[in-house]
Amino acid sequence: MTALKDIIRTIPDYPKPGILFRDITTLMGDARAFRRAIDELVQPWAGTKIDKVAGIEARGFILGGAVAHQLSAGFVPIRKKGKLPHATVSIAYSLEYGLDEMEMHQDAVQPGERVILVDDLIATGGTATAAAQLLRRIGADVVAACFVIDLPDLGGADKLRAMDVPVRTLVEFAGH
């Protein structure tokens, strides 16, 4: 059986020189690998009550939708500002090149609901920690955050753990 890490394509110098972009579209395009990745993300919570899965735009929508299906949970999109049609709550967060904002519908999660946060990759943790803060602001119990890829040298998973959010990742790539 091929390791998940071997199915993920690495694209050098994208989106800028010196960056090694970890492209999970090759994993998602391989039916067996995609199924295995979703099963492994879900495994710790199989048989437990999870109310919602929150996916971060955009690859987190694909993964999160599949995770929600496996857990018989609802799905909540966390999007860039201005993309949702109903009343929203938002949070600003830092990126390496400035500030950005993300939002979700204010009625997407009810206070006390158990939520798993999902995205494809955790790097510096700015987006994921902001998403966890946003979920907690509306009363969610953030049970865990799940990612296919961790870039541990950048410390994002540790930032989530410092917020008492357990982190599940499937593969690690050293460096950027």
C-alpha positions in Angstrom: 0.0 0.0 0.0 1.4 3.4 -1.0 2.0 5.8 1.8 -0.3 8.9 1.7 2.8 11.1 1.8 4.0 9.6 -1.5 0.7 10.5 -3.2 0.9 14.2 -2.4 2.6 16.2 -5.1 5.2 18.8 -4.2 5.5 21.8 -6.5 8.7 23.8 -6.0 8.7 27.7 -6.1 4.9 28.0 -5.9 3.3 30.5 -5.2 6.7 32.2 -4.9 10.4 31.2 -5.0 11.6 29.1 -2.1 8.2 27.7 -1.3 7.5 23.9 -1.6 3.7 23.7 -2.2 2.1 20.5 -1.0 -0.7 19.7 -3.4 -3.3 17.3 -2.2 -5.3 17.3 -5.4 -3.3 14.2 -6.4 -4.4 12.5 -3.1 -8.0 13.5 -3.7 -7.9 12.3 -7.3 -6.8 8.8 -6.1 -10.0 7.1 -4.9 -8.3 4.7 -2.5 -6.0 7.3 -1.0 -8.8 9.8 -0.6 -11.0 7.2 1.2 -8.0 6.2 3.4 -7.2 9.8 4.3 -10.9 10.5 5.3 -11.1 7.3 7.3 -7.9 8.1 9.1 -9.0 11.7 9.9 -12.3 10.4 11.3 -11.0 7.3 13.2 -10.5 8.9 16.6 -14.1 10.2 16.7 -15.9 7.2 15.1 -18.9 6.3 17.3 -18.8 9.6 19.3 -21.2 12.4 19.0 -19.9 15.1 16.7 -22.6 17.7 15.8 -20.8 19.7 13.1 -17.6 19.7 11.0 -16.3 23.1 10.1 -14.2 23.3 6.9 -11.9 26.2 6.0 -12.2 27.5 2.5 -11.4 25.9 0.0 -9.8 22.4 0.3 -11.2 22.2 3.8 -14.7 22.2 2.2 -13.8 19.0 0.3 -12.2 17.2 3.2 -14.7 18.5 5.8 -17.7 17.5 3.7 -16.4 13.9 3.5 -15.5 13.9 7.2 -19.0 15.2 8.1 -20.6 12.5 6.0 -18.6 9.8 7.7 -19.5 11.1 11.2 -23.2 11.8 10.3 -22.6 15.4 11.3 -23.6 18.7 9.7 -21.1 20.8 7.7 -20.3 24.4 8.3 -18.3 26.5 5.8 -15.8 29.0 7.1 -15.2 31.4 4.2 -13.3 34.5 3.2 -15.2 37.7 4.1 -18.1 38.6 1.9 -18.9 35.2 0.5 -21.8 34.1 2.7 -25.3 35.3 2.1 -26.8 35.4 5.6 -25.9 37.2 8.8 -22.3 36.3 9.8 -19.7 36.5 12.5 -16.2 37.3 11.5 -12.6 37.4 12.7 -9.6 39.2 11.5 -6.3 37.3 11.5 -2.7 37.9 10.5 -1.0 36.4 7.4 2.6 36.7 6.5 1.8 39.6 4.2 -1.0 41.4 6.2 -4.4 40.9 7.5 -7.4 38.9 6.3 -10.9 38.1 7.5 -13.0 35.0 7.6 -16.6 34.5 8.6 -19.3 32.0 9.1 -23.1 32.2 9.5 -24.0 33.3 13.0 -26.5 30.5 13.3 -24.3 27.7 11.9 -23.4 26.3 15.3 -25.5 26.3 18.4 -23.8 26.9 21.8 -22.4 23.7 23.2 -22.3 21.8 19.9 -19.3 19.6 19.4 -17.3 20.7 16.3 -14.3 19.3 14.5 -12.3 21.8 12.4 -10.9 20.5 9.1 -8.4 21.8 6.5 -5.9 20.3 4.2 -2.7 21.7 5.8 -1.5 23.3 9.0 1.5 25.6 8.6 1.9 28.7 10.8 -1.5 28.2 12.3 -2.9 31.7 11.7 -6.0 30.6 9.8 -6.7 27.6 11.9 -6.3 29.3 15.3 -8.6 32.2 14.0 -11.2 29.6 12.9 -11.1 27.9 16.3 -11.5 31.3 18.0 -14.4 32.1 15.7 -16.1 28.8 16.5 -15.6 29.3 20.3 -16.9 32.9 20.1 -20.3 31.6 19.0 -20.2 28.8 21.7 -18.9 25.8 19.9 -17.0 23.1 21.8 -14.0 22.6 19.4 -13.3 18.9 19.9 -10.4 18.8 17.6 -8.7 20.1 14.5 -7.8 17.7 11.6 -5.4 18.2 8.7 -3.9 15.9 6.1 -0.6 17.7 6.2 1.4 19.2 9.1 4.5 21.4 8.5 5.7 21.0 12.1 8.7 23.4 11.7 6.2 26.3 11.3 4.5 25.6 14.7 0.8 25.9 13.8 -0.3 22.6 15.3 1.5 23.6 18.6 -0.5 26.9 18.6 -3.8 25.0 18.4 -2.7 22.6 21.1 -1.8 25.6 23.3 -5.5 26.6 22.9 -6.5 23.2 24.2 -7.5 22.0 20.7 -6.3 18.5 20.1 -4.7 18.2 16.6 -4.8 15.2 14.2 -2.6 15.1 11.2 -1.8 12.3 8.8 1.6 13.2 7.3 4.4 15.6 8.1 6.8 17.5 5.8 9.9 19.0 7.3 10.8 22.5 6.3 8.5 24.8 4.3 
